Amino acid sequence: MLDATDDIREVNDRGVHTLVSALRWGGAAFNNTGWNPRPIEGSGHTFFYSLEHLIHRPFLHGQIVGLGLLLWYTIATETEITDAWLDEGQGWLTGSAAS
């Protein structure tokens, strides 16, 4: 990963591939040694696991993790979520969140 820090910062193909590979192998390493991979998962997964635990029902993983990421992003950046912010081409996907 250290060899690809510039690519990661630029969010190019090599940088994204490096991050995905690191996450994939990191999770596998945890599982193969009998450890739980949750410590390397982010805020979206923390939200997902907490919601499932509190509500006692399963959810579609990607939808709730995505919602968790959106919520934690707004908390971290103090961004107000508006309809315009959620429209295609706006907000966190492009790095141009409007408040």
C-alpha positions as CSV (number, residue, x, y, z in Angstrom):
1,M,0.0,0.0,0.0
2,L,2.8,2.4,0.8
3,D,4.0,2.2,-2.8
4,A,0.6,3.2,-4.1
5,T,-0.2,6.2,-1.8
6,D,-0.1,8.7,-4.7
7,D,-2.5,6.5,-6.8
8,I,-4.8,6.1,-3.8
9,R,-4.9,9.9,-3.3
10,E,-5.6,10.4,-7.0
11,V,-8.4,7.7,-6.8
12,N,-7.1,6.1,-10.1
13,D,-7.4,2.5,-11.1
14,R,-4.2,1.4,-9.4
15,G,-5.2,3.2,-6.2
16,V,-8.6,1.7,-6.0
17,H,-7.3,-1.8,-6.9
18,T,-4.7,-1.5,-4.1
19,L,-7.4,-0.5,-1.5
20,V,-9.7,-3.3,-2.6
21,S,-7.0,-5.9,-2.5
22,A,-5.9,-4.7,1.0
23,L,-9.4,-4.9,2.3
24,R,-10.0,-8.3,0.7
25,W,-6.8,-9.8,2.1
26,G,-7.2,-8.1,5.4
27,G,-10.6,-9.7,6.0
28,A,-9.4,-13.1,4.9
29,A,-6.4,-12.8,7.2
30,F,-8.7,-12.1,10.2
31,N,-11.0,-15.0,9.3
32,N,-8.2,-17.5,8.7
33,T,-6.8,-16.9,12.1
34,G,-10.1,-17.2,13.8
35,W,-10.4,-13.4,14.5
36,N,-13.5,-11.3,13.7
37,P,-12.9,-8.9,10.7
38,R,-15.2,-6.3,12.2
39,P,-12.3,-4.2,13.6
40,I,-11.2,-3.4,10.1
41,E,-14.7,-2.5,8.9
42,G,-15.8,1.2,8.9
43,S,-18.6,3.2,10.3
44,G,-21.1,2.0,7.7
45,H,-20.7,-1.6,9.0
46,T,-20.9,-0.5,12.6
47,F,-24.2,1.2,11.9
48,F,-25.4,-2.0,10.0
49,Y,-24.5,-4.4,12.8
50,S,-26.0,-2.1,15.5
51,L,-29.3,-1.7,13.6
52,E,-29.7,-5.4,13.1
53,H,-28.9,-6.0,16.8
54,L,-31.4,-3.4,18.0
55,I,-34.2,-4.2,15.6
56,H,-33.8,-7.9,15.5
57,R,-34.4,-8.3,11.8
58,P,-32.1,-8.7,8.8
59,F,-31.5,-6.0,6.2
60,L,-30.0,-5.9,2.8
61,H,-26.4,-5.4,3.6
62,G,-25.4,-2.9,1.0
63,Q,-28.4,-0.6,1.5
64,I,-27.9,-0.3,5.3
65,V,-24.1,0.0,5.0
66,G,-24.6,2.7,2.4
67,L,-27.0,4.5,4.7
68,G,-24.6,4.3,7.5
69,L,-21.8,5.8,5.4
70,L,-24.1,8.6,4.4
71,L,-25.1,9.3,8.0
72,W,-21.5,9.2,9.3
73,Y,-20.3,11.4,6.4
74,T,-22.9,14.1,7.2
75,I,-22.0,14.0,10.9
76,A,-18.3,14.2,10.2
77,T,-18.6,17.0,7.7
78,E,-21.6,18.8,9.2
79,T,-23.3,18.6,5.8
80,E,-27.0,19.1,5.6
81,I,-28.7,16.4,3.5
82,T,-31.1,18.0,1.0
83,D,-33.0,16.7,-2.0
84,A,-30.6,18.6,-4.3
85,W,-27.6,17.1,-2.5
86,L,-29.0,13.6,-3.2
87,D,-29.6,14.2,-6.9
88,E,-27.3,12.5,-9.4
89,G,-24.0,14.2,-9.8
90,Q,-24.3,15.9,-6.4
91,G,-22.8,15.3,-2.9
92,W,-20.4,12.8,-1.6
93,L,-19.9,10.8,-4.8
94,T,-18.4,13.7,-6.6
95,G,-16.9,15.4,-3.5
96,S,-19.0,18.5,-4.0
97,A,-21.5,18.3,-1.2
98,A,-23.7,21.3,-1.0
99,S,-25.0,22.6,2.3
